[in-house]
Amino acid sequence: MAIASLKQNFQDWVTQQWVILFGKKIMPNDNQWLLGPFGKTNGIGLKFIEQLAKDEHLIIDKKQVDKGLLNSINQLNIPEKELKRLSKNVIDFYENTSNYDFDLTVKWNPLFKVFGVLLKIVFSNRIEQLNIPMNNSNKSTGLNSEIIHLVSKNTKEVKRTVWLRTFKKSNQVVYSGVYDVCTIPNGQNCIKAIFPLPNGSATVILSPMVGENGELILNSSGKKFGDNGFYFLLKDSKGKIWTKFIKSFRDKLTVSSINGNISAIQTLTLWGLKVLQFEYDIKKNKHDEIIPNRIDLLGYYTNQ
C-alpha cells in the first residue's frame, strides 16, 4: 500500500493517507488538466510564492496594476452569443483584477461552523492558507488583493498567476492560490484554482456560463472524476500522484455588475446543504493607494 510522506506534521499525514486510501493514483502525463503546483511542508502563504518562483526558475513581475486572473476572457472559450451578453465590467475585473479592492462578508451555516473552527485550529493558522473568518457579521472585512505574475526570465511571458488575499488589519493570509485555465476531458475550458497544501493541493475546477443579466457564473458541480469540481491531490513518499474527487462538495461563484457596481456571491455546499457564503463588494482602487507588494518584504526581487 502507498504511504504518505512521514516527514511532516501528523495531521497532514492523516489527511493525505485518507486521499490515498479512498482516492486513485493518476499518471501525470495523462492528467495535465488537473495538475498544478504542490505546497511544501514548511508553510504556504508568502513562502510558497517565493519557493515556486525559485523551483520553476521564474521571476516576479513587480508591476502592481493592470494584471488579471485571466490574460483575456477569450481564454474561457465562452460561446459568442453568451460572450456578447457578458458584462463589460465583469470582463474588466477578470482581465485587470489587480485594479480592484474587496470587502468581504461571511455567513456560516451554524451546523458547519464547528468544522470551520477545527480547520482553522488544526491547519489554517499553521500553513497560512484558507483562513476563513469565523464570525457572521453584517459588517464587511477589508481584504488586500494582489495578483502576482511569475514570468519567464528570458521572454517575460506569464507562466504562473498567483492571487494572494490578506486581511487589511492583520496582514494574515486568507488565501494564496494559483489560477489557470484548463480544458477538462469533455473539451470545456474552465478556471482552475489551485490552493497549495503540504505535499499537495486542494484544486477547484469551475465551469463558466453567462447569466441572463450578464453575470459570470462559475460552477464546480461535476459528478465524476474528469468533471468540474473539487479535487484533493498529493504526492506520496515515492513521488506518485494521488487524487480524490469530492462529489459532495460544490462551489458556485456569481460575479455581477449592477449600475456599474461589481459584486460577487460565492456559495459552498456539502451534501446539498449550504456550508457558508461569501459576499464580496468589489470596487476599483486608486493606483496611488495600492499597498506595497508583500513579496518585497521577503527580500525577493525580480533583479536577482
N, C-alpha and C positions, 0 to 999 in steps of 0.2 A: 504494500500500500504506500502511496506517496505521502510524504511528510512535509509540512510547512517548516520553514527555517526555524531552528531552535534559538538562534542568536537574536532575540528580540523580546519585547515585553510579553508576558504570559497571555494577557487578554487579547493582544493582536494575534498571537499564535492560535488561540482557540477559535477566533472568528475565521482565520484562514483555513484551519483544518476543517471547519464546517463547510466551507466552499469546496474543498477537495472531496469530502465525503458525499455531498449532495449535488455537486455540480458535475462538470465534464471537462476533460482535458481537450485542448484545442491546438491545432497546428498553426503557428503564426502566419505562415505564407498563405494559408487559405482563409485567413480571417483578419486581413489588414483593416477592413472597415470598422472593426471593433477595437482594435488595439490603440494604445497611446502610452504616454509616459507613466511609469510607476514611481511611487514615492520611496524614499529611504526609510530606515528605522529610527533616524535621529530627529524626527520632526518634519513638518511640511512647511506651510507658511512661506516666509521670505527665503528660508534656507533652500526650499525646493526650487525656487526660480533661479537662484544663483547656481545651484548644482546642475540643473537642467541645461543652462547655457554652457557650462563647462563640459558636461558629458557629451553634448551634441556639437561642440566646437562652434557655438554661435555667440553673437554679441548682442547686447541690449540696446535697442533703439531708445534713446532718452527723450525723443520728441514726445510732448505731452498732449498735443491737440490733434484733431482730425484723424484719430485712429479708431477703427471699428472692430467689433467682433467678426464682421464679415468684410472682405475686401469689396464685395459687390453683392447686392441682393440677388443678382442673377446666378450666383453660386447654388442657390436652392432650387433652381430649375422649376420655379412655380409656373403653372400654365399661364399663357399670355392673357387670357380673359381675367383670371384672378389677379395677376400682377398689375393690370391696369386699375383694378379696384383698390389695391393696397394703398393705405395712407402714405403720402409722401413724407410726412413727419416720422412715421414708423420706420420707413426706409432709411431716413437720415439718421435715426437713432442707431440702427444696426450697422450703418456704414461709418458713423462718427461717434461711437459710444463714449469716447473719452471726453467729449464736449458736454456731457450731461452729469448732473448731480442727482442724488437719490435720497429720499426719505422713506423709511420702512416702517410698516405697522404689521405686527404678527398677531394672529388669532389662533390659539390652540384649541383643539377638542380636549376637554378635561380628561376623557378616557385614555388619551395617549400621552398626556403631559408628563407622567412619571417616566415613560421611556425616553422622552427628551432630556429629562434631568439626568438619567443614568448615562445617556450618550455623552452629555457634557462632562460629567464627572470622570467617566472611565476613559473616554477617548479625546473629546474635542479640545479641552484645555491643554492637554499634553502634546497633541500632534499639531496644534494650530490649524484646525480645519473643522468646518461645519459647526461653528459657534453660533447657534441659533438662540436669539433672545427667548427667555422662558416666561416673561410676564406679558399677559394680554393687556393691551392698553390702547386707548383711543389716541394717545399722543405718539407721534411718529418718532423714530430714531434716525438720526442723520448718519449717512454712510459716505465714506470716501471711496471713490471708484477709480481704479487705474487700469487702463489697457496697456499691457506690456508686450511689445513685439520683440521676439528673438529673431535676429536676421543673420543671413549668411555673411561671413566676413568679407568675401570676395564680391558677391553680386548684390548684397544688401536686400536680397529677397526675403520676405517674411516667411519663416519656417514654423514658428510657433506663436500662438496668440494666447496670452495669459490674462485672465480677468481677476484682479485682486480687489477684494472688498473688505474694508476695515471700518470699525466704529469710529466716528469722528472724535468722540470724547476720550476714548481709551487707546485708540490705535490698535486694538485687538483684532486679529484676523478673523473675519466671518467666513469667507470662502476664498480659496485660491484654486482656480480651475483653468484647465487648458481647453480652449474652444477650437473646433474644427468643423468642416463639412465632410460627411462621409456618404457613400452610396451603399445602402443596405442590399441584401441579396435579391429583393424584388425589383431593384432598379431605382428606387426612390431616393432622392437626395435629402439628407437630414442634417440637423445640427447635432454635433456630438460634444457633450460637456463632460470632461474628464476631471474628477476630483481625486488627486493622488492620495493614497493611503500607504502605510508601511508595507513594502513589498508588493504593492498592488494599487488598485484604484476602484472607486465607485464611478461608473460611467452611465450617463443618461443619454439616450438617443431619442431625439424629438423630431417628429414629422411635421412639416409646415402645411398650413392651409390658410386661406384668406376668408374672413367672415363677411357677412352681408354689409357691415358698416365700415369695411376697410381695415379691420383689425387683423393682426397676425396671430394665429392660433398655433401653438406648438404643443404636440401631444406625444406622450410615451405610453401608449395603450395597447402594445402588441400582446399576442397570445402565446408566442413560442420563440425559441432561440432563432435569431435571424431577423426578427421583427424589431420595430422601435420598442424602447422600453428601458428598464433599469437592469444593469449588469454589475456584479462584483467580478473583478479579475485579480489574479495573484500569480506570483512566480514561486514555485515550491523550492525545496532545498537543493534540488538537482537542476533548477533552471527551467523546468517545464511550466507551461502556462495553463491555468485552470480558470473556468468561469462558471458563474451561477446566474441564470436569468431569473429575476424575481417578478413573476407574472402578477402577483397580488399587489405590487407597489406601483402606483401610477402618478405621473406628474403632468399637469396641464398649465400652460402659461399663455395668457392672452394679453397682448400689448395693443393698446388703443390710443387714438388721438381724437379728442372731442374739443372743438373750438380752439384748436391749436395746443391744447394741454395733453401731454402724454402721461398715461398711467398704465400699470400692469398689475394683473392679479394672477398669482401662482397658487395652485391648489394641489396638495399632496394627499393621496388617498391610499388606504391599505385595506384590502378585502372589501372594497366598495365603500368604506367609511372615511370621512374626511379626517385627516390627522391634524393638519394645520394649513393656514392660508397666509400667504404673504401679499401685502398690498404695497405697491411702490408708487410714489409720486415722483415723476421724472421731469426735471427742468434743465434747460440749457444753462451752463455755467458761464461765468465771466472769466475769460482766459487769464486775466491778470490776477485772479484769485485762486488759481489752481495750486494745489498743495505741492510741495517738493516731492520728487519721486523717491519713494522709500528705499528703492534699490540702492540709491546713493548712500544711504545711511549704513549700508553694509560695506561700503568701500569698494563696490564692484562697478567698474566704469567701462564704457564702451571702447576706450582707447588703450586698453591693456595691451 
